[in-house]
Amino acid sequence: MTLYLWIKTFHLLFVIAWMAAVFYLPRILVNIAEAEGSAEVQARLVLMGRRLYRFGHNMLGLAIVLGAVLWLGYRVIPDFPTMVGPGTGWLHAKLALVALILAHYIVGGRWLKGVDKGRALPGSGKLRLFNELPVLLLVGVIWLVLFKPF
């Protein structure tokens, strides 16, 4: 059980780090859109965005690996709790919401890469709304994990 708790702890740590990148990348995009007149500021923001996007991908990868261990570790680790079977439908709903957050993150990354190629970003108002979407999805994830309704 101790191993399970350590794996869960690090899974949560990497999820939190990834979510920080998910929340901050759209904010960088807003700043890029609002700094259209200053090439130097835009270049610095794009560099920050690229580094953040790479960091987020690394954190997501580690979170996925540890999440898979939490999900299927019972098959290879003795006395490891299982998340497979009846009453785990919440997990599928959670994974669907995580997939939507990942899609959001990828769209933000493509917009960032498009700036390097000279493509225009959506307006700062639309980017501000885009910035709020993962918060709503994360509320759903947290609710599912805590209440496990089905």
C-alpha atoms as a printed R data frame, in Angstrom:
    type eleno elety resid chain resno       x      y       z
1   ATOM     1    CA   MET     A     1   0.000  0.000   0.000
2   ATOM     2    CA   THR     A     2   2.915  2.367   0.664
3   ATOM     3    CA   LEU     A     3   4.160  1.974  -2.918
4   ATOM     4    CA   TYR     A     4   0.650  2.776  -4.160
5   ATOM     5    CA   LEU     A     5   0.580  6.015  -2.149
6   ATOM     6    CA   TRP     A     6   4.028  7.077  -3.410
7   ATOM     7    CA   ILE     A     7   3.009  6.450  -7.002
8   ATOM     8    CA   LYS     A     8  -0.233  8.368  -6.450
9   ATOM     9    CA   THR     A     9   1.688 11.256  -4.849
10  ATOM    10    CA   PHE     A    10   4.040 11.619  -7.797
11  ATOM    11    CA   HIS     A    11   1.182 11.194 -10.268
12  ATOM    12    CA   LEU     A    12  -0.587 14.136  -8.611
13  ATOM    13    CA   LEU     A    13   2.615 16.184  -8.571
14  ATOM    14    CA   PHE     A    14   3.105 15.724 -12.320
15  ATOM    15    CA   VAL     A    15  -0.584 16.383 -13.037
16  ATOM    16    CA   ILE     A    16  -0.388 19.643 -11.074
17  ATOM    17    CA   ALA     A    17   2.755 20.679 -12.973
18  ATOM    18    CA   TRP     A    18   1.073 19.873 -16.305
19  ATOM    19    CA   MET     A    19  -2.045 21.809 -15.329
20  ATOM    20    CA   ALA     A    20   0.126 24.822 -14.499
21  ATOM    21    CA   ALA     A    21   1.374 24.701 -18.096
22  ATOM    22    CA   VAL     A    22  -2.190 24.190 -19.377
23  ATOM    23    CA   PHE     A    23  -3.326 27.298 -17.501
24  ATOM    24    CA   TYR     A    24  -0.336 29.498 -18.372
25  ATOM    25    CA   LEU     A    25   0.127 28.736 -22.077
26  ATOM    26    CA   PRO     A    26  -3.109 30.510 -23.132
27  ATOM    27    CA   ARG     A    27  -2.090 33.490 -21.002
28  ATOM    28    CA   ILE     A    28   1.176 33.686 -22.945
29  ATOM    29    CA   LEU     A    29  -0.859 33.550 -26.162
30  ATOM    30    CA   VAL     A    30  -2.978 36.488 -24.940
31  ATOM    31    CA   ASN     A    31   0.196 38.460 -24.250
32  ATOM    32    CA   ILE     A    32   1.590 37.602 -27.701
33  ATOM    33    CA   ALA     A    33  -1.646 38.754 -29.342
34  ATOM    34    CA   GLU     A    34  -1.562 42.018 -27.396
35  ATOM    35    CA   ALA     A    35   2.133 42.684 -28.157
36  ATOM    36    CA   GLU     A    36   1.722 42.777 -31.930
37  ATOM    37    CA   GLY     A    37   3.698 45.998 -32.351
38  ATOM    38    CA   SER     A    38   6.788 44.851 -30.468
39  ATOM    39    CA   ALA     A    39   8.754 42.106 -32.226
40  ATOM    40    CA   GLU     A    40  11.239 41.782 -29.356
41  ATOM    41    CA   VAL     A    41   8.530 41.242 -26.750
42  ATOM    42    CA   GLN     A    42   6.732 38.790 -29.031
43  ATOM    43    CA   ALA     A    43   9.920 36.816 -29.632
44  ATOM    44    CA   ARG     A    44  10.568 36.554 -25.887
45  ATOM    45    CA   LEU     A    45   6.993 35.429 -25.234
46  ATOM    46    CA   VAL     A    46   7.175 32.830 -28.007
47  ATOM    47    CA   LEU     A    47  10.394 31.458 -26.507
48  ATOM    48    CA   MET     A    48   8.758 31.308 -23.074
49  ATOM    49    CA   GLY     A    49   5.741 29.577 -24.610
50  ATOM    50    CA   ARG     A    50   7.885 26.973 -26.388
51  ATOM    51    CA   ARG     A    51   9.751 26.159 -23.194
52  ATOM    52    CA   LEU     A    52   6.517 25.958 -21.225
53  ATOM    53    CA   TYR     A    53   4.913 23.733 -23.863
54  ATOM    54    CA   ARG     A    54   7.901 21.340 -23.766
55  ATOM    55    CA   PHE     A    55   7.854 21.313 -19.944
56  ATOM    56    CA   GLY     A    56   4.128 20.574 -19.988
57  ATOM    57    CA   HIS     A    57   4.605 17.662 -22.376
58  ATOM    58    CA   ASN     A    58   7.278 16.179 -20.109
59  ATOM    59    CA   MET     A    59   5.045 16.504 -17.053
60  ATOM    60    CA   LEU     A    60   2.099 15.005 -18.927
61  ATOM    61    CA   GLY     A    61   4.209 12.039 -20.019
62  ATOM    62    CA   LEU     A    62   5.276 11.293 -16.462
63  ATOM    63    CA   ALA     A    63   1.698 11.716 -15.195
64  ATOM    64    CA   ILE     A    64   0.415  9.285 -17.849
65  ATOM    65    CA   VAL     A    65   3.042  6.660 -17.025
66  ATOM    66    CA   LEU     A    66   2.254  6.820 -13.312
67  ATOM    67    CA   GLY     A    67  -1.479  6.948 -14.024
68  ATOM    68    CA   ALA     A    68  -1.169  3.757 -16.051
69  ATOM    69    CA   VAL     A    69   0.649  2.131 -13.133
70  ATOM    70    CA   LEU     A    70  -2.152  3.220 -10.795
71  ATOM    71    CA   TRP     A    71  -4.718  1.876 -13.226
72  ATOM    72    CA   LEU     A    72  -3.123 -1.472 -14.090
73  ATOM    73    CA   GLY     A    73  -0.435 -1.977 -11.437
74  ATOM    74    CA   TYR     A    74  -2.494 -4.655  -9.712
75  ATOM    75    CA   ARG     A    75  -1.497 -7.013 -12.539
76  ATOM    76    CA   VAL     A    76   2.223 -6.922 -11.754
77  ATOM    77    CA   ILE     A    77   2.603 -5.539  -8.218
78  ATOM    78    CA   PRO     A    78   1.427 -7.766  -5.335
79  ATOM    79    CA   ASP     A    79  -1.266 -6.243  -3.052
80  ATOM    80    CA   PHE     A    80  -1.714 -3.248  -5.357
81  ATOM    81    CA   PRO     A    81  -5.286 -1.829  -5.320
82  ATOM    82    CA   THR     A    82  -7.240 -2.160  -8.549
83  ATOM    83    CA   MET     A    83  -9.186  0.476 -10.441
84  ATOM    84    CA   VAL     A    84 -10.679 -2.042 -12.830
85  ATOM    85    CA   GLY     A    85 -14.131 -3.547 -12.421
86  ATOM    86    CA   PRO     A    86 -17.602 -2.485 -11.384
87  ATOM    87    CA   GLY     A    87 -17.916  1.000  -9.925
88  ATOM    88    CA   THR     A    88 -15.069  2.493 -11.941
89  ATOM    89    CA   GLY     A    89 -17.118  4.224 -14.628
90  ATOM    90    CA   TRP     A    90 -16.052  7.543 -13.140
91  ATOM    91    CA   LEU     A    91 -12.520  6.751 -14.312
92  ATOM    92    CA   HIS     A    92 -13.616  6.589 -17.948
93  ATOM    93    CA   ALA     A    93 -15.452  9.913 -17.616
94  ATOM    94    CA   LYS     A    94 -12.359 11.429 -15.980
95  ATOM    95    CA   LEU     A    95 -10.137 10.182 -18.797
96  ATOM    96    CA   ALA     A    96 -12.534 11.701 -21.345
97  ATOM    97    CA   LEU     A    97 -12.247 15.093 -19.623
98  ATOM    98    CA   VAL     A    98  -8.455 14.732 -19.451
99  ATOM    99    CA   ALA     A    99  -8.472 14.007 -23.204
100 ATOM   100    CA   LEU     A   100 -10.388 17.272 -23.746
101 ATOM   101    CA   ILE     A   101  -7.841 19.158 -21.623
102 ATOM   102    CA   LEU     A   102  -5.057 17.567 -23.693
103 ATOM   103    CA   ALA     A   103  -6.799 18.613 -26.924
104 ATOM   104    CA   HIS     A   104  -7.029 22.162 -25.546
105 ATOM   105    CA   TYR     A   105  -3.317 22.094 -24.722
106 ATOM   106    CA   ILE     A   106  -2.407 20.831 -28.190
107 ATOM   107    CA   VAL     A   107  -4.494 23.560 -29.863
108 ATOM   108    CA   GLY     A   108  -2.671 26.167 -27.767
109 ATOM   109    CA   GLY     A   109   0.663 24.641 -28.789
110 ATOM   110    CA   ARG     A   110  -0.285 24.707 -32.473
111 ATOM   111    CA   TRP     A   111  -1.281 28.361 -32.204
112 ATOM   112    CA   LEU     A   112   2.077 29.064 -30.571
113 ATOM   113    CA   LYS     A   113   3.929 27.245 -33.358
114 ATOM   114    CA   GLY     A   114   1.824 29.151 -35.909
115 ATOM   115    CA   VAL     A   115   3.091 32.473 -34.554
116 ATOM   116    CA   ASP     A   116   6.617 31.405 -35.589
117 ATOM   117    CA   LYS     A   117   5.297 30.785 -39.097
118 ATOM   118    CA   GLY     A   118   3.630 34.181 -39.297
119 ATOM   119    CA   ARG     A   119   0.063 33.026 -38.703
120 ATOM   120    CA   ALA     A   120  -2.235 35.307 -36.765
121 ATOM   121    CA   LEU     A   121  -3.667 34.344 -33.399
122 ATOM   122    CA   PRO     A   122  -7.345 34.690 -32.547
123 ATOM   123    CA   GLY     A   123  -8.201 37.966 -30.829
124 ATOM   124    CA   SER     A   124  -7.233 38.480 -27.209
125 ATOM   125    CA   GLY     A   125 -10.902 38.251 -26.138
126 ATOM   126    CA   LYS     A   126 -11.271 34.804 -27.694
127 ATOM   127    CA   LEU     A   127  -7.949 33.755 -26.213
128 ATOM   128    CA   ARG     A   128  -9.140 34.878 -22.773
129 ATOM   129    CA   LEU     A   129 -12.194 32.632 -23.117
130 ATOM   130    CA   PHE     A   130  -9.925 29.839 -24.349
131 ATOM   131    CA   ASN     A   131  -7.903 30.376 -21.164
132 ATOM   132    CA   GLU     A   132 -10.923 29.578 -18.971
133 ATOM   133    CA   LEU     A   133 -11.973 26.278 -20.589
134 ATOM   134    CA   PRO     A   134  -9.485 24.008 -18.787
135 ATOM   135    CA   VAL     A   135 -10.606 25.376 -15.421
136 ATOM   136    CA   LEU     A   136 -14.140 24.130 -16.051
137 ATOM   137    CA   LEU     A   137 -12.883 20.772 -17.289
138 ATOM   138    CA   LEU     A   138 -10.597 20.412 -14.267
139 ATOM   139    CA   VAL     A   139 -13.522 21.054 -11.916
140 ATOM   140    CA   GLY     A   140 -15.244 18.083 -13.568
141 ATOM   141    CA   VAL     A   141 -12.147 15.910 -13.181
142 ATOM   142    CA   ILE     A   142 -11.781 16.783  -9.507
143 ATOM   143    CA   TRP     A   143 -15.469 16.152  -8.859
144 ATOM   144    CA   LEU     A   144 -15.301 12.739 -10.521
145 ATOM   145    CA   VAL     A   145 -12.177 11.729  -8.608
146 ATOM   146    CA   LEU     A   146 -13.518 12.823  -5.232
147 ATOM   147    CA   PHE     A   147 -17.125 11.625  -5.492
148 ATOM   148    CA   LYS     A   148 -16.734  8.626  -7.836
149 ATOM   149    CA   PRO     A   149 -20.457  8.873  -8.718
150 ATOM   150    CA   PHE     A   150 -20.636  5.776 -10.924
